[in-house]
Amino acid sequence: MLILGLETSGQIASVALSDKSGLIAEYSACKTRAHSETILPMAQMLMREFGFMPHDLKALSVNCGPGSFTGVRIGICIANALGAALNIPVVGVDSLSALCENALWPHEVCVMLDARNENGYMARFLNGEIISPPKADKVENFLCSAPEKTLFIGDGALAYKGLITAKVRDAVIAPSSFSIKRAGSLCSLAQKKLAASKEAPMQAVPLYLRQSQAERLWSLKREDAVHG
């Protein structure tokens, strides 16, 4: 099954192709222009280089968040539009599960994305299986349940390294290279999801663990107006 993966949830834009044998190819580029301008040309270039046409695709995979609100929306809109045009499944994969694909670790893995002010988006995994689903919380609260020898991955792990090592015995902080979101990981997880699913999803939906900054400011202004 040929799958095209689209990663637009952060600064790096990434596209990948995979089939049942594994990853075929992957392109990644640091953000120099808006993902809305770059992701489709990257996908077209990748497919042409390896001799594939749009009708060869059997499914699409896309990062559904958490991440940049704008970036997540761009990726999902493009993936859903392509899926509808080609009449193929669109599999949404969350950022935390995708980053866990970067790790081979015999103990628990905690993927942590920085949400500022000692807040994070976090999930825990063991042997590649999720054991604590994605949630937004204070980093310190989440660390209370993390066992010793946990591997921490993500920009949140790097941002709060001092807090993590103070709270979790023998914690290991993965280097920054483990925090890169890759379209190849989306393809790998999409292959697994489709193999395990009786009914393939035809659309991806965003995973929002909290309101955007604009929505939070609007809510505060509305409360002030009501109580003012």
MARSETI-817980 format. One line per 8 residues: number of its first residue (from 1); their letters; for each residue x negated, y, z of N, C-alpha, C. Coordinates in nm, 3 decimals, m for minus. Layout:
! MARSETI-817980
NUM = A = X/Y/Z/X/Y/Z/X/Y/Z  ... $
! end
This chain:
! MARSETI-817980
1 = MLILGLET = m0.084/m0.119/0.000/0.000/0.000/0.000/m0.088/0.125/0.000  m0.079/0.204/m0.105/m0.161/0.325/m0.116/m0.093/0.439/m0.040  m0.167/0.497/0.057/m0.115/0.605/0.140/m0.205/0.727/0.125  m0.142/0.843/0.112/m0.212/0.972/0.113/m0.189/1.037/0.248  m0.297/1.075/0.316/m0.288/1.142/0.445/m0.319/1.290/0.433  m0.244/1.372/0.506/m0.261/1.517/0.504/m0.280/1.568/0.647  m0.393/1.634/0.673/m0.423/1.688/0.806/m0.437/1.840/0.797  m0.343/1.911/0.859/m0.344/2.058/0.855/m0.319/2.120/0.992 $
9 = SGQIASVA = m0.331/2.042/1.098/m0.289/2.090/1.230/m0.393/2.174/1.303  m0.513/2.187/1.245/m0.619/2.265/1.310/m0.698/2.343/1.207  m0.821/2.379/1.243/m0.903/2.458/1.153/m0.951/2.379/1.032  m0.968/2.249/1.048/m1.019/2.166/0.939/m0.903/2.108/0.858  m0.908/2.127/0.728/m0.813/2.063/0.637/m0.874/1.932/0.590  m0.793/1.827/0.588/m0.845/1.695/0.551/m0.740/1.618/0.474  m0.786/1.545/0.372/m0.699/1.456/0.295/m0.769/1.321/0.283  m0.691/1.215/0.274/m0.750/1.082/0.264/m0.658/0.989/0.187 $
17 = LSDKSGLI = m0.718/0.886/0.130/m0.645/0.778/0.064/m0.685/0.647/0.130  m0.586/0.562/0.156/m0.616/0.429/0.209/m0.519/0.328/0.151  m0.559/0.202/0.157/m0.469/0.093/0.121/m0.481/m0.015/0.228  m0.426/m0.132/0.203/m0.425/m0.236/0.306/m0.566/m0.283/0.343  m0.664/m0.255/0.255/m0.802/m0.294/0.284/m0.874/m0.192/0.372  m0.817/m0.072/0.385/m0.879/0.031/0.467/m0.896/0.162/0.392  m0.981/0.248/0.445/m1.003/0.380/0.388/m1.070/0.371/0.252  m1.015/0.443/0.154/m1.074/0.451/0.021/m1.165/0.573/0.011 $
25 = AEYSACKT = m1.113/0.688/0.052/m1.191/0.811/0.045/m1.126/0.917/0.132  m1.207/1.015/0.170/m1.158/1.123/0.256/m1.235/1.251/0.225  m1.163/1.362/0.215/m1.224/1.494/0.200/m1.183/1.579/0.319  m1.279/1.653/0.374/m1.250/1.747/0.481/m1.322/1.878/0.452  m1.259/1.989/0.491/m1.319/2.120/0.468/m1.283/2.213/0.581  m1.382/2.290/0.628/m1.354/2.391/0.729/m1.265/2.498/0.668  m1.180/2.555/0.751/m1.079/2.649/0.701/m1.144/2.777/0.651  m1.133/2.801/0.523/m1.178/2.928/0.465/m1.059/3.005/0.408 $
33 = RAHSETIL = m0.955/2.934/0.370/m0.830/2.994/0.325/m0.715/2.922/0.396  m0.594/2.972/0.377/m0.478/2.910/0.440/m0.462/2.767/0.391  m0.423/2.677/0.482/m0.403/2.537/0.444/m0.298/2.525/0.333  m0.203/2.617/0.330/m0.100/2.613/0.226/m0.161/2.631/0.087  m0.279/2.693/0.079/m0.346/2.715/m0.049/m0.443/2.602/m0.084  m0.492/2.530/0.018/m0.602/2.436/m0.006/m0.563/2.289/m0.006  m0.461/2.252/0.072/m0.439/2.109/0.097/m0.394/2.034/m0.028  m0.305/2.093/m0.109/m0.261/2.024/m0.231/m0.372/2.013/m0.335 $
41 = PMAQMLMR = m0.449/2.120/m0.363/m0.562/2.104/m0.455/m0.662/1.999/m0.408  m0.686/1.991/m0.277/m0.777/1.889/m0.225/m0.722/1.749/m0.252  m0.591/1.731/m0.229/m0.530/1.600/m0.252/m0.534/1.563/m0.400  m0.506/1.660/m0.487/m0.509/1.633/m0.631/m0.649/1.596/m0.677  m0.750/1.667/m0.625/m0.889/1.638/m0.663/m0.929/1.498/m0.617  m0.890/1.462/m0.496/m0.925/1.330/m0.443/m0.861/1.219/m0.527  m0.735/1.236/m0.561/m0.666/1.133/m0.637/m0.722/1.120/m0.779  m0.752/1.234/m0.842/m0.809/1.229/m0.977/m0.945/1.160/m0.976 $
49 = EFGFMPHD = m1.027/1.192/m0.876/m1.162/1.136/m0.871/m1.160/0.984/m0.860  m1.057/0.931/m0.793/m1.052/0.785/m0.773/m0.949/0.718/m0.864  m0.901/0.793/m0.963/m0.819/0.734/m1.068/m0.676/0.704/m1.031  m0.620/0.778/m0.936/m0.481/0.756/m0.896/m0.391/0.868/m0.945  m0.266/0.832/m0.970/m0.162/0.928/m1.007/m0.058/0.933/m0.894  0.021/1.041/m0.888/0.123/1.050/m0.782/0.214/0.928/m0.772  0.250/0.870/m0.887/0.342/0.755/m0.883/0.276/0.630/m0.824  0.143/0.632/m0.805/0.076/0.518/m0.741/0.096/0.517/m0.590 $
57 = LKALSVNC = 0.130/0.632/m0.533/0.146/0.642/m0.388/0.269/0.565/m0.341  0.253/0.495/m0.228/0.364/0.420/m0.169/0.413/0.483/m0.039  0.333/0.574/0.018/0.373/0.643/0.141/0.281/0.762/0.164  0.326/0.852/0.250/0.247/0.968/0.292/0.236/0.967/0.443  0.125/1.017/0.495/0.112/1.034/0.640/0.069/1.178/0.667  0.117/1.233/0.778/0.090/1.374/0.808/0.083/1.392/0.960  m0.003/1.483/1.003/m0.012/1.515/1.146/0.111/1.596/1.185  0.185/1.547/1.285/0.308/1.615/1.327/0.291/1.695/1.455 $
65 = GPGSFTGV = 0.165/1.709/1.502/0.138/1.790/1.620/0.107/1.702/1.742  0.073/1.766/1.853/0.062/1.911/1.871/m0.061/1.968/1.800  m0.056/2.098/1.777/m0.163/2.168/1.709/m0.118/2.308/1.675  m0.181/2.367/1.577/m0.138/2.499/1.530/0.006/2.490/1.481  0.094/2.575/1.535/0.235/2.569/1.495/0.249/2.590/1.345  0.176/2.688/1.292/0.183/2.715/1.148/0.125/2.600/1.068  0.008/2.550/1.112/m0.056/2.440/1.040/0.029/2.314/1.037  0.090/2.280/1.150/0.176/2.161/1.156/0.294/2.177/1.061 $
73 = RIGICIAN = 0.356/2.294/1.061/0.471/2.317/0.972/0.431/2.306/0.825  0.314/2.360/0.791/0.268/2.353/0.652/0.253/2.208/0.608  0.184/2.129/0.688/0.161/1.989/0.652/0.290/1.911/0.639  0.381/1.930/0.734/0.507/1.855/0.731/0.593/1.898/0.613  0.599/2.027/0.586/0.680/2.074/0.471/0.627/2.017/0.340  0.495/2.018/0.323/0.436/1.965/0.200/0.459/1.814/0.190  0.435/1.743/0.300/0.452/1.597/0.298/0.597/1.558/0.270  0.690/1.627/0.335/0.832/1.594/0.315/0.877/1.626/0.172 $
81 = ALGAALNI = 0.825/1.736/0.116/0.861/1.772/m0.021/0.807/1.668/m0.120  0.681/1.627/m0.099/0.623/1.525/m0.186/0.696/1.391/m0.170  0.727/1.357/m0.046/0.798/1.232/m0.021/0.934/1.228/m0.089  1.005/1.341/m0.083/1.137/1.348/m0.147/1.124/1.339/m0.299  1.023/1.407/m0.355/1.004/1.405/m0.500/0.966/1.267/m0.550  0.887/1.194/m0.471/0.840/1.061/m0.513/0.926/0.948/m0.457  1.020/0.984/m0.368/1.108/0.886/m0.303/1.027/0.778/m0.230  0.933/0.825/m0.146/0.849/0.733/m0.068/0.853/0.775/0.079 $
89 = PVVGVDSL = 0.820/0.685/0.172/0.823/0.718/0.314/0.721/0.825/0.351  0.755/0.900/0.457/0.665/1.000/0.514/0.650/0.968/0.662  0.530/0.935/0.704/0.505/0.891/0.842/0.435/1.002/0.920  0.500/1.051/1.024/0.438/1.149/1.112/0.353/1.080/1.217  0.233/1.131/1.239/0.140/1.076/1.339/0.098/1.190/1.431  0.108/1.170/1.563/0.072/1.277/1.654/m0.079/1.292/1.664  m0.123/1.413/1.697/m0.265/1.447/1.704/m0.342/1.362/1.803  m0.279/1.331/1.916/m0.348/1.260/2.023/m0.377/1.115/1.982 $
97 = SALCENAL = m0.280/1.050/1.921/m0.302/0.914/1.872/m0.407/0.912/1.761  m0.404/1.015/1.675/m0.501/1.022/1.566/m0.643/1.036/1.620  m0.662/1.120/1.721/m0.795/1.138/1.778/m0.843/1.013/1.852  m0.750/0.938/1.909/m0.788/0.814/1.977/m0.851/0.715/1.880  m0.815/0.726/1.752/m0.874/0.637/1.651/m1.025/0.657/1.639  m1.076/0.771/1.688/m1.220/0.798/1.681/m1.299/0.722/1.788  m1.228/0.656/1.880/m1.295/0.599/1.997/m1.291/0.447/1.999  m1.404/0.388/2.037/m1.411/0.246/2.073/m1.464/0.243/2.216 $
105 = WPHEVCVM = m1.378/0.208/2.312/m1.414/0.222/2.453/m1.345/0.111/2.532  m1.417/0.042/2.621/m1.357/m0.071/2.693/m1.264/m0.031/2.807  m1.264/0.097/2.842/m1.179/0.145/2.951/m1.074/0.241/2.894  m1.007/0.312/2.983/m0.904/0.405/2.936/m0.964/0.521/2.857  m0.886/0.569/2.762/m0.921/0.688/2.683/m0.815/0.793/2.708  m0.858/0.913/2.740/m0.767/1.026/2.755/m0.797/1.126/2.645  m0.699/1.153/2.561/m0.714/1.256/2.458/m0.651/1.384/2.511  m0.728/1.491/2.506/m0.685/1.617/2.567/m0.711/1.733/2.472 $
113 = LDARNENG = m0.605/1.804/2.437/m0.616/1.924/2.354/m0.595/2.047/2.441  m0.675/2.148/2.418/m0.670/2.270/2.499/m0.546/2.351/2.466  m0.466/2.383/2.569/m0.350/2.470/2.553/m0.368/2.601/2.629  m0.492/2.632/2.666/m0.531/2.757/2.731/m0.489/2.761/2.879  m0.562/2.843/2.955/m0.532/2.868/3.097/m0.522/2.739/3.179  m0.615/2.646/3.151/m0.621/2.517/3.221/m0.496/2.432/3.200  m0.431/2.453/3.087/m0.321/2.368/3.042/m0.369/2.283/2.925  m0.304/2.170/2.905/m0.345/2.085/2.794/m0.231/2.000/2.741 $
121 = YMARFLNG = m0.251/1.947/2.621/m0.166/1.842/2.565/m0.245/1.713/2.583  m0.185/1.615/2.647/m0.264/1.499/2.687/m0.186/1.369/2.669  m0.261/1.261/2.647/m0.205/1.126/2.643/m0.316/1.029/2.680  m0.277/0.912/2.734/m0.375/0.811/2.774/m0.353/0.683/2.693  m0.466/0.617/2.664/m0.465/0.496/2.580/m0.553/0.389/2.644  m0.520/0.264/2.615/m0.603/0.151/2.656/m0.602/0.050/2.543  m0.722/0.016/2.495/m0.735/m0.077/2.381/m0.656/m0.029/2.259  m0.655/0.102/2.240/m0.587/0.160/2.125/m0.437/0.174/2.138 $
129 = EIISPPKA = m0.381/0.126/2.249/m0.236/0.134/2.271/m0.205/0.246/2.370  m0.101/0.321/2.341/m0.066/0.433/2.427/m0.003/0.383/2.557  m0.050/0.435/2.671/0.005/0.394/2.801/0.066/0.513/2.875  0.038/0.633/2.829/0.100/0.754/2.884/0.127/0.846/2.767  0.254/0.869/2.731/0.285/0.941/2.607/0.243/1.088/2.612  0.234/1.151/2.497/0.192/1.292/2.491/0.280/1.382/2.576  0.215/1.472/2.649/0.289/1.571/2.727/0.203/1.695/2.746  0.269/1.805/2.780/0.200/1.930/2.814/0.204/1.945/2.965 $
137 = DKVENFLC = 0.088/1.977/3.024/0.081/1.988/3.169/m0.046/2.062/3.208  m0.055/2.098/3.335/m0.180/2.148/3.389/m0.282/2.034/3.385  m0.403/2.065/3.342/m0.507/1.963/3.331/m0.530/1.896/3.466  m0.533/1.973/3.573/m0.560/1.918/3.706/m0.453/1.817/3.746  m0.327/1.843/3.712/m0.219/1.749/3.744/m0.239/1.617/3.672  m0.277/1.624/3.547/m0.294/1.504/3.466/m0.411/1.420/3.516  m0.515/1.486/3.565/m0.636/1.415/3.608/m0.612/1.331/3.733  m0.507/1.362/3.809/m0.480/1.288/3.933/m0.458/1.140/3.907 $
145 = SAPEKTLF = m0.408/1.105/3.789/m0.378/0.965/3.759/m0.483/0.899/3.670  m0.590/0.971/3.636/m0.693/0.915/3.547/m0.788/0.827/3.627  m0.808/0.701/3.586/m0.898/0.612/3.659/m1.045/0.642/3.628  m1.134/0.581/3.706/m1.277/0.599/3.682/m1.317/0.541/3.547  m1.426/0.593/3.494/m1.484/0.551/3.366/m1.394/0.583/3.246  m1.301/0.676/3.265/m1.218/0.718/3.152/m1.302/0.798/3.053  m1.280/0.773/2.925/m1.343/0.851/2.819/m1.248/0.963/2.780  m1.296/1.087/2.783/m1.215/1.203/2.748/m1.258/1.256/2.612 $
153 = IGDGALAY = m1.159/1.273/2.524/m1.183/1.318/2.386/m1.097/1.440/2.358  m1.149/1.533/2.279/m1.070/1.647/2.235/m1.129/1.779/2.280  m1.081/1.888/2.220/m1.135/2.018/2.257/m1.099/2.055/2.401  m0.992/1.998/2.454/m0.958/2.020/2.594/m1.059/1.954/2.687  m1.107/1.836/2.649/m1.209/1.768/2.729/m1.337/1.850/2.734  m1.372/1.912/2.623/m1.492/1.996/2.619/m1.471/2.126/2.696  m1.351/2.183/2.686/m1.322/2.310/2.754/m1.319/2.295/2.906  m1.272/2.179/2.954/m1.254/2.159/3.098/m1.345/2.049/3.151 $
161 = KGLITAKV = m1.463/2.039/3.092/m1.558/1.936/3.130/m1.591/1.939/3.279  m1.615/2.057/3.333/m1.649/2.069/3.474/m1.538/2.020/3.565  m1.416/2.056/3.535/m1.301/2.012/3.614/m1.283/1.861/3.606  m1.300/1.806/3.487/m1.283/1.661/3.467/m1.386/1.582/3.547  m1.512/1.620/3.534/m1.618/1.544/3.603/m1.610/1.560/3.754  m1.549/1.669/3.801/m1.531/1.688/3.945/m1.416/1.604/3.999  m1.317/1.576/3.914/m1.196/1.507/3.960/m1.194/1.357/3.931  m1.265/1.314/3.825/m1.257/1.174/3.782/m1.395/1.110/3.794 $
169 = RDAVIAPS = m1.404/1.007/3.874/m1.532/0.941/3.898/m1.584/0.874/3.770  m1.711/0.897/3.741/m1.779/0.837/3.624/m1.707/0.868/3.492  m1.644/0.984/3.486/m1.579/1.025/3.361/m1.684/1.046/3.252  m1.647/1.014/3.129/m1.736/1.032/3.014/m1.670/1.132/2.919  m1.743/1.235/2.881/m1.692/1.336/2.789/m1.750/1.309/2.651  m1.664/1.282/2.554/m1.710/1.252/2.418/m1.765/1.379/2.353  m1.867/1.365/2.268/m1.922/1.482/2.197/m1.820/1.543/2.102  m1.849/1.664/2.057/m1.754/1.739/1.976/m1.717/1.668/1.845 $
177 = SFSIKRAG = m1.807/1.584/1.794/m1.778/1.513/1.669/m1.658/1.419/1.683  m1.628/1.375/1.806/m1.513/1.288/1.829/m1.382/1.367/1.829  m1.391/1.500/1.832/m1.272/1.584/1.841/m1.223/1.632/1.706  m1.286/1.585/1.598/m1.247/1.627/1.464/m1.125/1.546/1.419  m1.020/1.617/1.381/m0.899/1.550/1.331/m0.921/1.511/1.185  m0.897/1.384/1.154/m0.927/1.330/1.022/m0.802/1.270/0.959  m0.785/1.297/0.830/m0.672/1.240/0.758/m0.682/1.088/0.749  m0.805/1.036/0.749/m0.822/0.891/0.745/m0.758/0.821/0.864 $
185 = SLCSLAQK = m0.763/0.885/0.981/m0.699/0.829/1.099/m0.547/0.827/1.084  m0.492/0.931/1.020/m0.348/0.934/0.995/m0.306/0.818/0.905  m0.386/0.792/0.802/m0.356/0.681/0.710/m0.359/0.547/0.783  m0.461/0.528/0.867/m0.475/0.402/0.940/m0.355/0.376/1.029  m0.312/0.478/1.103/m0.198/0.461/1.192/m0.068/0.447/1.115  m0.057/0.515/1.002/0.063/0.502/0.919/0.076/0.361/0.864  m0.037/0.301/0.822/m0.033/0.163/0.775/0.023/0.071/0.884  m0.023/0.091/1.007/0.024/0.007/1.119/0.172/0.031/1.147 $
193 = KLAASKEA = 0.214/0.157/1.146/0.354/0.189/1.174/0.447/0.128/1.068  0.408/0.140/0.944/0.492/0.087/0.836/0.499/m0.066/0.841  0.388/m0.129/0.877/0.386/m0.276/0.886/0.476/m0.325/0.999  0.488/m0.244/1.106/0.566/m0.286/1.223/0.711/m0.240/1.217  0.745/m0.156/1.119/0.879/m0.096/1.114/0.970/m0.169/1.016  1.095/m0.188/1.057/1.193/m0.249/0.968/1.248/m0.147/0.868  1.253/m0.021/0.911/1.306/0.085/0.825/1.205/0.200/0.821  1.150/0.228/0.704/1.047/0.330/0.690/1.108/0.469/0.701 $
201 = PMQAVPLY = 1.043/0.561/0.774/1.094/0.699/0.783/1.074/0.772/0.651  1.174/0.849/0.610/1.165/0.923/0.484/1.130/1.070/0.506  1.121/1.111/0.632/1.081/1.247/0.666/1.003/1.247/0.796  0.908/1.339/0.807/0.837/1.361/0.933/0.897/1.482/1.003  0.893/1.480/1.135/0.942/1.594/1.213/0.832/1.640/1.307  0.824/1.770/1.336/0.718/1.820/1.424/0.735/1.772/1.567  0.622/1.750/1.634/0.621/1.717/1.776/0.582/1.843/1.852  0.680/1.908/1.912/0.656/2.029/1.990/0.663/1.995/2.138 $
209 = LRQSQAER = 0.551/2.007/2.208/0.549/1.977/2.351/0.576/2.100/2.436  0.570/2.217/2.374/0.609/2.340/2.442/0.642/2.445/2.336  0.700/2.557/2.379/0.735/2.663/2.286/0.610/2.731/2.231  0.623/2.788/2.112/0.514/2.867/2.056/0.499/2.996/2.136  0.386/3.065/2.118/0.363/3.192/2.188/0.473/3.292/2.156  0.513/3.300/2.030/0.618/3.394/1.991/0.750/3.360/2.059  0.781/3.230/2.069/0.905/3.188/2.134/0.902/3.217/2.283  0.785/3.198/2.346/0.774/3.227/2.490/0.791/3.376/2.517 $
217 = LWSLKRED = 0.731/3.461/2.433/0.745/3.605/2.450/0.889/3.649/2.429  0.955/3.589/2.329/1.095/3.622/2.303/1.183/3.584/2.421  1.156/3.467/2.481/1.233/3.421/2.597/1.215/3.516/2.715  1.090/3.562/2.737/1.064/3.654/2.847/1.135/3.787/2.826  1.133/3.837/2.702/1.202/3.963/2.672/1.352/3.948/2.692  1.404/3.831/2.654/1.548/3.807/2.669/1.586/3.803/2.817  1.502/3.738/2.899/1.529/3.733/3.043/1.523/3.873/3.104  1.425/3.952/3.060/1.414/4.089/3.112/1.538/4.171/3.075 $
225 = AVHG = 1.588/4.149/2.953/1.706/4.223/2.908/1.829/4.183/2.989  1.839/4.052/3.021/1.955/4.003/3.096/1.953/4.053/3.240  1.831/4.051/3.300/1.820/4.087/3.442/1.782/4.234/3.463  1.758/4.303/3.349/1.713/4.441/3.360/1.819/4.536/3.406 $
! end
